[in-house]
Amino acid sequence: MFLALLLFWVVFNGRITLEILLVGAAVSAVLTRFWKKLFGGTGRLLPSAGVLWRYFKYVCGLTLEIISCSIKVMHLVLHPEEEVRPQLLTLRTGLREDSHRVVLANSITLTPGTITVGLQGDLIRVHGLDASFLEGIEDCDMVRRLKQMEEAE
């Protein structure tokens, strides 16, 4: 994790100097230590290739969902004659890890037209701009991918 953070630091700075490397190393070390204390650690600097691949697939799926829902929201905005049916839904995630529940809650909030209004234990309360945004959310791709990550760990 340290090396990944340091690499991001250098890439986002756009140049390599001794100052940038030292500050980046210090910030990366602090964040890595914080992460390991907060979530536990395996002692590895980087996650395995399988774990990185699963997270990559999750982010790709989330990106596609964001694009799809953005189009739905634009359609609702550009067609005001259509009736909008806001809905509040409470669903059980089936996820064991708190960190995965938080990732799911944040992913739902990142997706246009939906927002997580509550997370308590295994229950997530979601508000949808329209009922169509909440259709199939209990067994959506994001939930399936997070469950697969839990099974692999």
C-alpha positions in Angstrom: 0.0 0.0 0.0 2.9 2.3 0.8 4.3 2.0 -2.7 1.0 2.5 -4.3 0.3 5.7 -2.3 3.8 7.0 -3.1 3.4 6.3 -6.8 0.1 8.2 -6.8 1.8 11.1 -5.0 4.6 11.3 -7.6 2.2 11.0 -10.5 -0.2 13.7 -9.2 2.7 16.1 -8.5 3.9 15.7 -12.1 7.6 15.8 -11.4 10.2 14.1 -9.2 12.4 16.0 -6.8 13.9 15.1 -3.5 11.4 17.3 -1.6 8.4 15.7 -3.3 9.8 12.2 -2.7 10.4 12.9 1.0 7.1 14.5 1.7 5.3 11.8 -0.3 7.1 9.0 1.6 6.2 10.6 4.9 2.5 11.1 3.9 2.4 7.5 2.5 3.9 6.0 5.6 1.4 7.8 7.9 -1.6 6.8 5.7 -0.4 3.2 5.5 0.1 3.0 9.3 -3.4 4.6 9.8 -5.0 2.1 7.4 -3.4 -0.9 9.0 -4.4 0.3 12.5 -8.0 1.0 11.4 -8.6 -2.0 9.2 -5.9 -4.5 10.2 -3.1 -5.4 7.8 -1.5 -8.4 6.3 2.0 -6.9 6.5 2.2 -6.8 2.7 3.1 -3.6 0.9 0.6 -4.2 -1.9 -2.5 -6.4 -2.1 -2.3 -9.5 -4.2 -3.0 -9.3 -7.9 -6.4 -11.1 -7.4 -7.5 -8.5 -4.9 -6.4 -5.7 -7.1 -8.3 -7.2 -10.1 -11.5 -7.6 -8.0 -11.4 -4.0 -6.9 -10.6 -2.9 -10.5 -13.7 -4.8 -11.7 -15.8 -3.2 -8.9 -14.7 0.3 -9.9 -15.4 -0.4 -13.6 -18.9 -1.7 -12.7 -19.5 1.3 -10.5 -18.4 3.7 -13.3 -20.8 2.0 -15.7 -23.6 2.3 -13.1 -22.8 6.0 -12.6 -23.0 6.7 -16.3 -26.3 4.7 -16.7 -27.9 6.5 -13.8 -26.6 9.9 -15.0 -28.5 9.3 -18.3 -31.7 8.4 -16.3 -31.4 11.6 -14.3 -30.9 13.7 -17.4 -33.9 12.1 -18.9 -36.0 13.0 -15.9 -34.7 16.6 -15.9 -35.3 17.0 -19.7 -38.8 15.5 -19.6 -40.6 17.3 -16.7 -43.9 16.0 -17.9 -43.0 12.5 -16.7 -44.2 11.7 -13.2 -41.3 11.3 -10.7 -42.0 8.8 -7.9 -39.5 9.2 -5.0 -39.1 6.2 -2.8 -37.3 5.2 0.4 -36.1 1.6 0.7 -34.5 -0.3 3.5 -32.5 -3.3 2.4 -30.4 -6.0 4.0 -26.9 -6.2 2.4 -25.8 -9.7 3.4 -22.3 -8.3 3.7 -20.2 -9.4 6.7 -17.5 -6.7 6.7 -18.2 -3.2 7.9 -15.8 -1.8 5.4 -17.6 -3.4 2.5 -20.9 -2.1 3.8 -19.5 1.4 3.9 -18.1 1.0 0.4 -21.6 -0.1 -0.8 -23.2 2.8 1.0 -20.7 5.3 -0.6 -21.2 3.7 -4.0 -24.9 4.1 -3.8 -24.5 7.8 -2.8 -22.1 8.3 -5.7 -24.6 7.0 -8.1 -26.9 9.8 -9.4 -30.5 9.5 -8.4 -29.8 7.6 -5.2 -28.4 8.5 -1.8 -27.8 6.5 1.3 -29.6 8.0 4.2 -28.8 5.5 6.9 -26.5 2.5 7.6 -27.0 0.5 10.7 -25.5 -3.0 10.9 -26.5 -5.0 7.9 -29.3 -2.5 6.9 -28.9 0.3 4.5 -31.7 2.9 3.9 -31.6 4.4 0.4 -33.6 7.2 -1.1 -34.3 7.0 -4.8 -35.2 10.0 -6.9 -37.5 7.7 -8.7 -38.7 4.2 -7.9 -36.9 3.0 -11.1 -33.6 3.8 -9.5 -34.2 1.3 -6.7 -35.3 -1.6 -8.9 -33.0 -4.6 -8.3 -30.8 -2.8 -5.9 -30.9 -5.7 -3.4 -29.0 -7.9 -5.9 -27.2 -5.4 -8.0 -23.7 -5.9 -9.5 -22.0 -3.9 -6.7 -23.4 -6.1 -3.9 -22.5 -9.3 -5.8 -18.9 -8.1 -6.4 -18.5 -7.1 -2.7 -19.8 -10.6 -1.6 -17.3 -12.2 -3.9 -14.5 -10.2 -2.4 -15.6 -11.3 1.1 -15.6 -15.0 0.0 -12.2 -14.7 -1.5 -10.6 -13.2 1.7 
